[in-house]
């Protein structure tokens, strides 16, 4: 870290800040072996759908969405961080009632099933909440 | 990381890190004073000892993803490294334990992490899992409460440890004050815990001495020295700051609706099937 700052001056300091910020943020994310085992970091997806169910559980919570494409509806299972980390990120039961329309950003399961690990959700009014994703390679911004 | 990529990421992060500092999600990282506030004096109990009562989060540098320093890869986040002794920051592993540690990073070993089964994190892992915890200081005891419905109970009456035949997940802890430092001595571990998610190793033989030294009213310097002849060639010490914070503890009922465990088992079973060439169970 010191070498980085000494050698490259301002850019080194910014890089050092970046590294520290990433590490601090990673320290609050709920990471698990399960992300890379189950999900593919190289399969990012965006979904839009209506909430059918929410399981407020730990170590991960799950939100289920009906996603309709070309007239066909598929129910997606979307994994988030644990219920306690969602609460701390502003998720609330009353905002996620059955039928609520959400845009979901995340990564698909390796096996191609309608399963995703969520990075963030965005409501129709533009409000965005991060999901404490197990994908610890990505910061919440 | 390539220097150019570091700079690009650096600019992106720097631009937003100031903004994100104001967002609620960053509140966990800040002590009561917030950025740039003057440190408050060490709080004192009626007997003059430091008062550690409160909610804390560890500035753990990613210790739950590795005690040694390592850069991020697709499996784990980067870690700052919290090993202060030996001075080179490397854990003095016995060769068998280093090999086991490396093996535990494989996705198919995720199933073997005791916390994946909702077992307790043990000592010292409970101190740096990324969740807040509460320290209580009733007369004669220090009590720590963790979100995954576990605790540590530290009597301060200088009693002897439990008999050697009694083995516990959180170990048997006895504490005393040395000036302003709370010293906690822990033995009688059962060897069933991992030190973190990447599987840093600790055997049942571990003897842990922790030191909690308040730096100011909102920060406690935490050190843990582990002596474990079965897994290591020498004692080693980790150090990090414990930061007083606003977040209280919430219930984490890991044992209910734990969907992860089946996935981790599937990954393990698939790896075993590939290895043996046998049909799937």
Interface residues (C-beta under 8 A of the other chain):
Chain A: X8 X11 X14 X15 X16 X17 X18 X19 X20 X21 X22 X23 X24 X26 X27 X28 X29 X30 X31 X32 X33 X34 X36 X37 X38 X41 X55 X57 X58 X59 X60 X62 X79 X82 X83 X84 X87 X88 X89 X90 X130 X136 X137 X139 X140 X141
Chain B: X3 X6 X7 X9 X10 X11 X12 X13 X14 X16 X17 X20 X24 X25 X28 X29 X58 X59 X60 X61 X62 X64 X65 X72 X74 X75 X76 X77 X78 X79 X80 X107 X108 X109 X110 X113 X116 X130 X131 X147 X148 X197 X247 X250 X251 X252 X253 X254 X256 X257 X258 X259 X260 X263 X264 X267
